[in-house]
């Protein structure tokens, strides 16, 4: 078991099977050592977290939703990088939160994703980030996050 897979196991995280795209795009692209992963929704085997944060969902729900996105991003990266999680550096996360009109804690929601990424990858997980509140996300999911990774030698 790799170092990162051991860390995931110690955190009680089992990576899901990657989901195929639902439209005309690919889940990830690779150019040289850079892997761009398409937006991952706050899904899991039992459905996921849907709704508008600050209306249907609490801040705590939003943080959990962003954490689910991180898990899905790691799974997609692993598939795109032929399974090697020990050679990753996280460059950037782009976070989108389906937010209610009076909900302004978008960065706090995105910390659910950022914190897990750093917990899993350590120093190599520290990243640049955007945190944006949006009116609607696909299929009414609460959070979507895309990412740029680097495969380091």
ROTI-116579 format. One line per 8 residues: number of its first residue (from 1); for each residue z, y, x of N, C-alpha, C, O. Coordinates in nm, 3 decimals, decimal comma. Example, Ala and Ser with C-alpha at 12.3 -4.5 7.8 and 13.67 -1.06 7.14 Angstrom:
BEGIN
1) 0,780 -0,569 1,319 0,780 -0,450 1,230 0,780 -0,330 1,320 0,846 -0,332 1,424 ~ 0,708 -0,225 1,285 0,714 -0,106 1,367 0,787 0,003 1,290 0,804 0,114 1,341 .
//
This chain:
BEGIN
1) 0,000 -0,118 0,086 0,000 0,000 0,000 0,000 0,124 0,090 0,074 0,131 0,188 ~ -0,084 0,221 0,055 -0,094 0,343 0,134 0,030 0,432 0,115 0,110 0,410 0,025 ~ 0,041 0,529 0,201 0,154 0,623 0,196 0,157 0,697 0,062 0,263 0,709 0,000 ~ 0,043 0,746 0,018 0,038 0,820 -0,109 0,060 0,727 -0,228 0,129 0,765 -0,323 ~ 0,005 0,609 -0,224 0,029 0,514 -0,333 0,177 0,477 -0,341 0,230 0,458 -0,450 ~ 0,244 0,466 -0,227 0,389 0,442 -0,225 0,464 0,559 -0,287 0,559 0,539 -0,363 ~ 0,421 0,680 -0,256 0,484 0,797 -0,314 0,465 0,800 -0,466 0,559 0,830 -0,540 ~ 0,344 0,770 -0,511 0,319 0,763 -0,656 0,411 0,661 -0,721 0,471 0,688 -0,825 .
9) 0,423 0,544 -0,660 0,509 0,439 -0,715 0,655 0,485 -0,720 0,726 0,458 -0,817 ~ 0,699 0,554 -0,615 0,838 0,601 -0,613 0,864 0,707 -0,720 0,977 0,724 -0,765 ~ 0,758 0,777 -0,763 0,769 0,875 -0,870 0,748 0,812 -1,008 0,754 0,880 -1,111 ~ 0,725 0,681 -1,009 0,704 0,611 -1,136 0,568 0,638 -1,198 0,552 0,628 -1,320 ~ 0,469 0,670 -1,115 0,336 0,705 -1,165 0,238 0,593 -1,135 0,222 0,550 -1,021 ~ 0,174 0,546 -1,240 0,064 0,450 -1,227 -0,063 0,523 -1,266 -0,073 0,576 -1,377 ~ -0,159 0,526 -1,177 -0,283 0,598 -1,206 -0,361 0,524 -1,314 -0,373 0,402 -1,310 ~ -0,415 0,599 -1,410 -0,494 0,536 -1,517 -0,634 0,500 -1,468 -0,678 0,546 -1,362 .
17) -0,702 0,417 -1,546 -0,845 0,396 -1,524 -0,914 0,529 -1,551 -0,876 0,600 -1,644 ~ -1,014 0,562 -1,472 -1,082 0,689 -1,494 -1,169 0,681 -1,619 -1,230 0,578 -1,649 ~ -1,173 0,792 -1,690 -1,254 0,801 -1,811 -1,392 0,853 -1,776 -1,405 0,941 -1,691 ~ -1,494 0,799 -1,839 -1,629 0,851 -1,816 -1,644 0,988 -1,881 -1,569 1,021 -1,973 ~ -1,739 1,068 -1,835 -1,763 1,198 -1,897 -1,803 1,184 -2,044 -1,861 1,083 -2,084 ~ -1,771 1,287 -2,123 -1,803 1,284 -2,266 -1,929 1,364 -2,299 -1,967 1,375 -2,415 ~ -1,994 1,420 -2,198 -2,114 1,500 -2,220 -2,204 1,488 -2,096 -2,189 1,394 -2,018 ~ -2,296 1,580 -2,079 -2,395 1,574 -1,972 -2,342 1,636 -1,843 -2,383 1,745 -1,804 .
25) -2,252 1,566 -1,778 -2,198 1,605 -1,648 -2,142 1,481 -1,581 -2,138 1,374 -1,643 ~ -2,099 1,494 -1,456 -2,035 1,383 -1,386 -1,888 1,418 -1,363 -1,851 1,535 -1,363 ~ -1,807 1,317 -1,345 -1,663 1,338 -1,329 -1,628 1,404 -1,197 -1,530 1,478 -1,188 ~ -1,708 1,377 -1,095 -1,682 1,437 -0,963 -1,812 1,441 -0,884 -1,901 1,359 -0,902 ~ -1,820 1,540 -0,797 -1,931 1,548 -0,703 -1,874 1,559 -0,564 -1,765 1,613 -0,543 ~ -1,949 1,507 -0,470 -1,905 1,513 -0,329 -2,017 1,570 -0,245 -2,132 1,528 -0,254 ~ -1,981 1,668 -0,161 -2,074 1,725 -0,064 -2,001 1,726 0,069 -1,908 1,804 0,090 ~ -2,044 1,639 0,159 -1,973 1,625 0,285 -1,831 1,576 0,259 -1,811 1,471 0,198 .
33) -1,734 1,653 0,304 -1,593 1,615 0,286 -1,527 1,684 0,167 -1,406 1,671 0,147 ~ -1,605 1,758 0,089 -1,548 1,830 -0,026 -1,581 1,753 -0,155 -1,696 1,716 -0,179 ~ -1,478 1,731 -0,235 -1,493 1,664 -0,364 -1,447 1,760 -0,472 -1,334 1,808 -0,471 ~ -1,538 1,789 -0,566 -1,507 1,871 -0,682 -1,485 1,777 -0,800 -1,572 1,696 -0,832 ~ -1,369 1,786 -0,864 -1,340 1,701 -0,979 -1,347 1,787 -1,105 -1,285 1,893 -1,114 ~ -1,424 1,738 -1,201 -1,438 1,807 -1,329 -1,304 1,817 -1,400 -1,210 1,743 -1,370 ~ -1,297 1,909 -1,494 -1,174 1,931 -1,568 -1,120 1,803 -1,632 -1,194 1,728 -1,696 ~ -0,992 1,781 -1,612 -0,923 1,666 -1,669 -0,827 1,716 -1,775 -0,751 1,811 -1,753 .
41) -0,830 1,652 -1,889 -0,748 1,693 -2,002 -0,611 1,627 -1,998 -0,586 1,537 -1,918 ~ -0,523 1,675 -2,084 -0,385 1,624 -2,089 -0,379 1,496 -2,173 -0,312 1,489 -2,275 ~ -0,454 1,396 -2,124 -0,463 1,268 -2,194 -0,381 1,161 -2,123 -0,352 1,171 -2,004 ~ -0,344 1,060 -2,198 -0,287 0,937 -2,142 -0,318 0,824 -2,239 -0,380 0,846 -2,343 ~ -0,276 0,704 -2,205 -0,312 0,584 -2,282 -0,273 0,594 -2,429 -0,338 0,534 -2,514 ~ -0,169 0,668 -2,461 -0,124 0,681 -2,600 -0,181 0,803 -2,670 -0,136 0,838 -2,779 ~ -0,278 0,868 -2,610 -0,343 0,982 -2,673 -0,335 1,110 -2,593 -0,437 1,172 -2,565 ~ -0,215 1,151 -2,557 -0,200 1,272 -2,479 -0,132 1,383 -2,557 -0,077 1,361 -2,665 .
49) -0,137 1,502 -2,498 -0,071 1,617 -2,560 -0,178 1,713 -2,608 -0,257 1,767 -2,531 ~ -0,178 1,733 -2,739 -0,275 1,821 -2,802 -0,202 1,937 -2,868 -0,081 1,932 -2,891 ~ -0,278 2,042 -2,897 -0,224 2,156 -2,969 -0,222 2,282 -2,885 -0,260 2,282 -2,767 ~ -0,177 2,387 -2,947 -0,171 2,518 -2,884 -0,030 2,543 -2,832 0,067 2,538 -2,908 ~ -0,020 2,569 -2,702 0,111 2,592 -2,640 0,164 2,726 -2,691 0,095 2,827 -2,689 ~ 0,288 2,724 -2,737 0,348 2,842 -2,796 0,335 2,844 -2,948 0,395 2,929 -3,014 ~ 0,256 2,752 -3,003 0,241 2,741 -3,149 0,277 2,599 -3,191 0,378 2,577 -3,259 ~ 0,196 2,502 -3,150 0,218 2,361 -3,185 0,302 2,289 -3,079 0,367 2,189 -3,109 .
57) 0,299 2,340 -2,958 0,365 2,276 -2,844 0,459 2,376 -2,778 0,433 2,496 -2,778 ~ 0,566 2,326 -2,723 0,661 2,411 -2,649 0,615 2,429 -2,505 0,521 2,363 -2,460 ~ 0,680 2,519 -2,435 0,657 2,534 -2,292 0,679 2,400 -2,222 0,598 2,362 -2,137 ~ 0,786 2,329 -2,255 0,814 2,199 -2,193 0,700 2,100 -2,218 0,662 2,026 -2,128 ~ 0,645 2,100 -2,340 0,530 2,014 -2,370 0,411 2,053 -2,283 0,340 1,966 -2,232 ~ 0,389 2,182 -2,266 0,278 2,230 -2,184 0,291 2,187 -2,039 0,193 2,150 -1,975 ~ 0,413 2,191 -1,987 0,437 2,148 -1,849 0,407 1,999 -1,834 0,345 1,958 -1,736 ~ 0,450 1,920 -1,930 0,419 1,776 -1,927 0,268 1,754 -1,938 0,213 1,668 -1,870 .
65) 0,202 1,833 -2,022 0,056 1,822 -2,037 -0,014 1,851 -1,904 -0,107 1,780 -1,866 ~ 0,030 1,954 -1,834 -0,030 1,987 -1,704 -0,005 1,876 -1,603 -0,090 1,848 -1,518 ~ 0,111 1,814 -1,611 0,142 1,700 -1,522 0,045 1,584 -1,549 -0,002 1,519 -1,456 ~ 0,016 1,559 -1,677 -0,081 1,455 -1,711 -0,218 1,486 -1,650 -0,287 1,397 -1,601 ~ -0,255 1,613 -1,653 -0,382 1,653 -1,592 -0,383 1,621 -1,443 -0,484 1,574 -1,390 ~ -0,271 1,645 -1,375 -0,261 1,616 -1,232 -0,282 1,467 -1,206 -0,354 1,429 -1,114 ~ -0,219 1,384 -1,287 -0,233 1,239 -1,270 -0,380 1,199 -1,289 -0,432 1,118 -1,212 ~ -0,445 1,255 -1,389 -0,586 1,224 -1,414 -0,676 1,276 -1,302 -0,775 1,211 -1,267 .
73) -0,643 1,392 -1,245 -0,719 1,444 -1,131 -0,708 1,351 -1,011 -0,808 1,323 -0,944 ~ -0,588 1,304 -0,983 -0,568 1,213 -0,869 -0,648 1,085 -0,889 -0,710 1,035 -0,796 ~ -0,647 1,032 -1,011 -0,724 0,910 -1,040 -0,873 0,933 -1,020 -0,942 0,849 -0,962 ~ -0,924 1,046 -1,067 -1,067 1,077 -1,050 -1,101 1,096 -0,903 -1,206 1,049 -0,857 ~ -1,014 1,165 -0,828 -1,040 1,183 -0,685 -1,042 1,048 -0,615 -1,130 1,021 -0,532 ~ -0,946 0,962 -0,647 -0,939 0,830 -0,584 -1,069 0,754 -0,607 -1,121 0,690 -0,515 ~ -1,123 0,759 -0,728 -1,249 0,691 -0,759 -1,365 0,752 -0,680 -1,452 0,680 -0,631 ~ -1,366 0,884 -0,667 -1,475 0,952 -0,596 -1,467 0,934 -0,445 -1,569 0,940 -0,376 .
81) -1,346 0,912 -0,394 -1,326 0,902 -0,248 -1,306 0,757 -0,204 -1,248 0,731 -0,099 ~ -1,355 0,664 -0,283 -1,348 0,522 -0,249 -1,206 0,473 -0,227 -1,182 0,386 -0,144 ~ -1,112 0,528 -0,302 -0,976 0,477 -0,303 -0,882 0,529 -0,197 -0,765 0,490 -0,197 ~ -0,927 0,615 -0,106 -0,841 0,658 0,004 -0,769 0,788 -0,028 -0,826 0,896 -0,014 ~ -0,643 0,777 -0,070 -0,563 0,896 -0,103 -0,489 0,953 0,017 -0,436 1,064 0,009 ~ -0,483 0,880 0,125 -0,408 0,927 0,242 -0,482 1,033 0,323 -0,423 1,096 0,411 ~ -0,609 1,052 0,295 -0,689 1,149 0,372 -0,725 1,271 0,289 -0,833 1,327 0,307 ~ -0,637 1,312 0,198 -0,670 1,421 0,106 -0,598 1,550 0,144 -0,485 1,550 0,192 .
89) -0,666 1,657 0,120 -0,608 1,791 0,121 -0,654 1,857 -0,008 -0,773 1,860 -0,037 ~ -0,560 1,910 -0,084 -0,594 1,976 -0,210 -0,624 2,122 -0,179 -0,540 2,193 -0,123 ~ -0,744 2,166 -0,215 -0,785 2,302 -0,184 -0,753 2,399 -0,298 -0,701 2,508 -0,275 ~ -0,787 2,358 -0,421 -0,773 2,451 -0,533 -0,758 2,377 -0,665 -0,817 2,270 -0,685 ~ -0,678 2,434 -0,754 -0,668 2,388 -0,892 -0,708 2,503 -0,983 -0,670 2,618 -0,960 ~ -0,785 2,472 -1,086 -0,820 2,570 -1,189 -0,761 2,523 -1,320 -0,805 2,422 -1,375 ~ -0,664 2,594 -1,371 -0,592 2,551 -1,490 -0,623 2,634 -1,613 -0,632 2,757 -1,606 ~ -0,640 2,565 -1,725 -0,669 2,628 -1,853 -0,568 2,578 -1,955 -0,555 2,458 -1,976 .
97) -0,499 2,670 -2,017 -0,396 2,636 -2,114 -0,440 2,690 -2,250 -0,467 2,809 -2,263 ~ -0,446 2,602 -2,349 -0,475 2,646 -2,485 -0,348 2,716 -2,536 -0,252 2,651 -2,576 ~ -0,351 2,848 -2,533 -0,229 2,927 -2,553 -0,233 3,007 -2,682 -0,337 3,059 -2,722 ~ -0,117 3,014 -2,746 -0,102 3,096 -2,865 -0,105 3,244 -2,832 -0,093 3,281 -2,715 ~ -0,123 3,330 -2,932 -0,141 3,472 -2,909 -0,020 3,541 -2,845 -0,036 3,645 -2,781 ~ 0,097 3,487 -2,860 0,218 3,547 -2,801 0,275 3,465 -2,687 0,390 3,484 -2,647 ~ 0,195 3,373 -2,633 0,242 3,287 -2,524 0,186 3,337 -2,392 0,064 3,341 -2,374 ~ 0,273 3,376 -2,300 0,230 3,436 -2,174 0,277 3,359 -2,051 0,257 3,405 -1,939 .
105) 0,338 3,243 -2,070 0,393 3,167 -1,958 0,293 3,066 -1,903 0,328 2,952 -1,871 ~ 0,169 3,108 -1,893 0,061 3,022 -1,844 0,092 2,970 -1,703 0,076 2,850 -1,680 ~ 0,136 3,054 -1,609 0,168 3,002 -1,476 0,278 2,896 -1,478 0,273 2,800 -1,401 ~ 0,377 2,911 -1,565 0,484 2,811 -1,575 0,429 2,677 -1,622 0,470 2,572 -1,573 ~ 0,335 2,680 -1,717 0,271 2,555 -1,761 0,199 2,491 -1,643 0,216 2,371 -1,618 ~ 0,120 2,568 -1,572 0,043 2,514 -1,459 0,131 2,460 -1,347 0,087 2,377 -1,267 ~ 0,255 2,507 -1,341 0,346 2,451 -1,240 0,367 2,302 -1,261 0,398 2,230 -1,166 ~ 0,351 2,253 -1,384 0,361 2,110 -1,409 0,259 2,032 -1,327 0,289 1,924 -1,276 .
113) 0,140 2,087 -1,314 0,035 2,025 -1,233 0,060 2,050 -1,085 0,060 1,956 -1,004 ~ 0,082 2,176 -1,050 0,101 2,211 -0,908 0,220 2,138 -0,846 0,210 2,087 -0,735 ~ 0,331 2,133 -0,918 0,450 2,069 -0,864 0,425 1,921 -0,838 0,466 1,868 -0,734 ~ 0,357 1,853 -0,929 0,330 1,711 -0,907 0,235 1,690 -0,790 0,255 1,599 -0,710 ~ 0,133 1,774 -0,780 0,038 1,761 -0,669 0,112 1,775 -0,535 0,088 1,698 -0,443 ~ 0,202 1,872 -0,525 0,278 1,891 -0,399 0,377 1,776 -0,380 0,396 1,730 -0,267 ~ 0,440 1,729 -0,487 0,530 1,614 -0,476 0,457 1,491 -0,423 0,513 1,414 -0,344 ~ 0,334 1,471 -0,465 0,257 1,354 -0,424 0,201 1,369 -0,284 0,214 1,278 -0,202 .
121) 0,138 1,483 -0,255 0,065 1,499 -0,129 0,140 1,577 -0,022 0,092 1,588 0,090 ~ 0,256 1,630 -0,055 0,333 1,705 0,045 0,260 1,831 0,087 0,200 1,899 0,005 ~ 0,266 1,860 0,215 0,204 1,981 0,271 0,055 1,986 0,239 0,001 2,093 0,213 ~ -0,013 1,871 0,239 -0,157 1,864 0,210 -0,186 1,894 0,063 -0,303 1,909 0,026 ~ -0,084 1,902 -0,020 -0,102 1,931 -0,160 -0,091 2,078 -0,194 -0,118 2,117 -0,308 ~ -0,051 2,161 -0,098 -0,039 2,305 -0,125 -0,178 2,364 -0,140 -0,266 2,340 -0,057 ~ -0,199 2,440 -0,247 -0,333 2,475 -0,289 -0,341 2,618 -0,343 -0,239 2,679 -0,378 ~ -0,463 2,669 -0,349 -0,491 2,791 -0,424 -0,502 2,752 -0,571 -0,524 2,635 -0,603 .
129) -0,486 2,851 -0,662 -0,482 2,813 -0,802 -0,519 2,929 -0,894 -0,494 3,045 -0,863 ~ -0,578 2,894 -1,006 -0,596 2,985 -1,118 -0,518 2,928 -1,236 -0,509 2,807 -1,252 ~ -0,463 3,016 -1,317 -0,392 2,974 -1,440 -0,437 3,069 -1,550 -0,403 3,187 -1,551 ~ -0,515 3,015 -1,644 -0,581 3,098 -1,744 -0,546 3,048 -1,884 -0,552 2,928 -1,911 ~ -0,511 3,140 -1,971 -0,489 3,107 -2,112 -0,621 3,119 -2,186 -0,694 3,217 -2,168 ~ -0,652 3,019 -2,269 -0,779 3,018 -2,342 -0,752 2,994 -2,490 -0,646 2,947 -2,530 ~ -0,853 3,029 -2,570 -0,843 3,013 -2,715 -0,849 2,866 -2,757 -0,769 2,823 -2,839 ~ -0,944 2,790 -2,702 -0,961 2,650 -2,739 -1,003 2,567 -2,619 -1,072 2,615 -2,528 .
137) -0,958 2,441 -2,621 -1,000 2,342 -2,521 -1,063 2,223 -2,593 -1,041 2,205 -2,713 ~ -1,142 2,143 -2,522 -1,206 2,028 -2,586 -1,106 1,937 -2,657 -0,999 1,906 -2,605 ~ -1,145 1,894 -2,776 -1,069 1,797 -2,855 -0,926 1,841 -2,885 -0,840 1,758 -2,916 ~ -0,901 1,971 -2,875 -0,770 2,029 -2,905 -0,660 1,988 -2,806 -0,542 1,995 -2,840 ~ -0,697 1,945 -2,685 -0,594 1,914 -2,585 -0,528 2,043 -2,538 -0,590 2,149 -2,536 ~ -0,404 2,033 -2,500 -0,324 2,151 -2,465 -0,361 2,212 -2,329 -0,355 2,333 -2,312 ~ -0,399 2,127 -2,233 -0,425 2,175 -2,097 -0,545 2,102 -2,039 -0,569 1,985 -2,069 ~ -0,620 2,173 -1,956 -0,729 2,115 -1,878 -0,721 2,173 -1,737 -0,697 2,293 -1,721 .
145) -0,739 2,089 -1,635 -0,734 2,135 -1,496 -0,850 2,070 -1,419 -0,874 1,950 -1,431 ~ -0,920 2,152 -1,340 -1,020 2,099 -1,247 -0,969 2,121 -1,105 -0,871 2,194 -1,085 ~ -1,033 2,059 -1,007 -0,979 2,065 -0,871 -1,086 2,051 -0,766 -1,191 1,992 -0,788 ~ -1,056 2,108 -0,649 -1,135 2,089 -0,528 -1,045 2,021 -0,426 -0,934 2,066 -0,399 ~ -1,096 1,912 -0,369 -1,024 1,836 -0,267 -1,108 1,831 -0,140 -1,230 1,846 -0,145 ~ -1,041 1,810 -0,028 -1,109 1,786 0,098 -1,064 1,651 0,151 -0,945 1,618 0,148 ~ -1,160 1,574 0,200 -1,127 1,449 0,268 -1,117 1,482 0,416 -1,215 1,522 0,478 ~ -0,998 1,465 0,471 -0,976 1,500 0,612 -0,986 1,377 0,698 -0,949 1,267 0,657 .
153) -1,037 1,398 0,820 -1,052 1,286 0,915 -0,927 1,266 0,996 -0,922 1,177 1,081 .
//
